[in-house]
Amino acid sequence: MKLRPSVLTELAARGITPSPDDTPAALRERLNDAYLEDVRRLRDRQRGGEIPLRDYSRHVQQLKESYPLLGLPLDQWSEPSG
């Protein structure tokens, strides 16, 4: 399995370095874990008063948009074989 260059770039941007044994599903799980950590940090910032509640949904949307791989089907993470 060879990951697409754009997928490798997005993973690297999140500090995820695939090993030879990683599957797209395993990498997606690691990426989702990173996303959930960022969501929790964002929530904590809002609760701490750093982000006004009226602006919170905008921050959540921006965070979601910064993880485009989570919306990409797993079969599109890899280069076509053959």
C-alpha positions in Angstrom: 0.0 0.0 0.0 1.3 3.4 -1.0 -0.3 6.5 0.4 -1.0 9.4 -1.8 1.5 12.3 -1.4 -1.3 14.7 -0.4 -2.3 12.2 2.4 1.3 12.0 3.6 1.5 15.8 3.7 -1.7 16.1 5.7 -0.6 13.5 8.2 2.8 15.1 8.6 1.1 18.4 9.3 -0.5 16.7 12.3 2.8 15.0 13.4 1.7 11.6 12.2 4.4 9.5 10.5 3.2 6.3 9.0 5.1 3.1 9.6 5.3 0.4 7.0 2.8 -1.7 8.9 0.2 1.1 9.2 -3.1 0.7 7.4 -5.2 3.7 6.2 -7.7 2.7 8.9 -5.1 2.8 11.6 -3.8 6.1 10.4 -7.3 7.5 10.3 -7.8 6.4 13.9 -4.6 8.2 14.9 -5.7 11.3 13.0 -9.1 11.2 14.6 -7.5 11.0 18.1 -5.5 14.1 17.2 -8.7 15.9 16.1 -10.4 14.9 19.4 -7.5 16.3 21.4 -7.8 19.6 19.5 -11.5 19.7 20.1 -11.0 19.2 23.8 -8.3 22.0 23.9 -10.7 24.3 22.0 -13.5 23.5 24.5 -11.2 24.2 27.4 -10.2 27.5 25.9 -13.8 28.4 25.5 -14.6 27.4 29.1 -11.6 29.3 30.3 -12.9 32.5 28.8 -10.4 32.8 26.0 -13.0 32.2 23.3 -16.4 33.9 23.7 -19.3 31.5 23.4 -20.7 33.5 20.4 -17.5 32.8 18.5 -17.1 29.1 19.5 -19.0 27.6 16.6 -16.8 29.5 14.2 -13.7 28.1 15.8 -15.1 24.6 15.8 -15.9 24.9 12.1 -12.3 26.1 11.3 -10.9 23.2 13.3 -13.1 20.8 11.4 -11.9 22.3 8.1 -8.3 21.8 9.1 -8.7 18.0 9.1 -9.9 17.4 5.5 -8.6 13.8 5.6 -11.3 12.8 8.0 -13.8 13.4 5.3 -11.9 11.5 2.6 -13.0 7.9 2.1 -10.2 5.4 3.1 -10.1 3.9 -0.4 -8.9 7.3 -1.6 -6.0 7.5 0.8 -3.9 5.1 -1.2 -2.4 5.2 -4.7 -4.3 3.0 -7.1 -2.6 -0.4 -7.3 -1.5 -1.9 -10.6 
